[in-house]
Amino acid sequence: MKNNVHSLFSYGTLQLERVQFENYGRLLTGQKDSLKNYKLDKLKITDKDVLKKSGKEYHPIAIKTNSPNDFIDGTVFEITEAELTETDKYEVGDYKRVLETLNSGNQAWVYVAKQEKPCSTIAENISKIKNRIEIACKRSGRKPKEIKLLLATKTVDCKRIEEAFQCGETLIAENKVQEVKHKYDDLKAFSFEQHYIGHLQTNKVKEILKYNISCIQTIDRIGLVEKLHNQLTLENRTIDVLIQVNTSNEESKFGIMPNEALGFVKQVSEFKTLKIKGLMTIGVFSSDFDKVRACFRLLKSIQQQITDAQITDLEMNELSMGMSGDLEIAIEEGATMIRVGTAIFGQRQYPDSYYWNENDKNE
Ligand SMILES: *Cc1c(COP(=O)(O)O)cnc(C)c1O
């Protein structure tokens, strides 16, 4: 950088001649360029002076995403040291000035968001969920770090899943093998863990094992166990599993019946390619919280029953239960993992029955 002359990349109001006049008393000359690994978001301006100068309530703000697909177009201006100091005053508290390399290869100052996390609703929603976890933990004498947050990402497109990754989340799950497959390429550059939480048809076993699924949470019948074991044996590997229990006794839901759970777990534990880690359930859909609580309490008691049976080579620590609407109750009843979709990503277009009422229920 030349003495006293600075390059400044602007993607916002500084490109307006009026703002240039107001700030520097002259027009700037600039060149088009772009900034990679960032995306634009909106910042609501409350500073009266800034509002008056720009005439805009919302200013664009650059947020670092580190995603090679994101970029922001703008203009590079040459300004003096004194003008840079002026600009520092104009750019309000939510921005920080950093030196970045632009698409052209040139370096320039750029004002970007102070916090690196996107200030999107997904980030806000995740922090709300963290709050709910914390409050539920306080109420039940537990620690938030005992509770894993799994994001149920069915119907959520990869861009929005990436946003959740940028918030530091690393555990996601899908319900349909097709969807796992479709998202695989777009997500494979990220490091995350993926579980499978949908009903698994035996004819999809080979397919699901092609993707990076670390745990299948929906083991509920011996036919499925055998199929998985045969394929895993061929591939010379193991996989973590949870046993799905039907604690709500609803026809529409999958899962082993509570009174058969112990026997089933004993059976599954004979298959050495399946590493049992615990239990999973979907609570009853009801506004009657006592009924919901009864489901979770039942799962906890089944866990205890299995633990008491002291089956060798078996872990029973994980209790995957609780969703957007009932996670507090699940935490109070001993959940170690909650599965949250709607409260983070918004309403889905399909009813849940689309995922849970498959025709092959009796398979
Ligand atoms: C979709 C889904 C969830 C998340 O449900 P939300 O109500 O959207 O939080 C949890 N578990 C399973 C098995 C799901 O299919």
The ligand as a Gaussian input file, in Angstrom:
#p B3LYP/6-31G(d) Opt

LIG

0 1
 C      -38.770000     -34.099000      12.262000
 C      -38.344000     -34.920000      13.416000
 C      -37.972000     -34.333000      14.626000
 C      -38.020000     -32.836000      14.842000
 O      -39.333000     -32.430000      15.017000
 P      -39.690000     -30.879000      15.206000
 O      -41.045000     -30.907000      15.804000
 O      -39.646000     -30.282000      13.853000
 O      -38.665000     -30.309000      16.106000
 C      -37.551000     -35.154000      15.636000
 N      -37.499000     -36.500000      15.492000
 C      -37.867000     -37.098000      14.362000
 C      -37.785000     -38.576000      14.260000
 C      -38.297000     -36.336000      13.290000
 O      -38.668000     -36.936000      12.153000

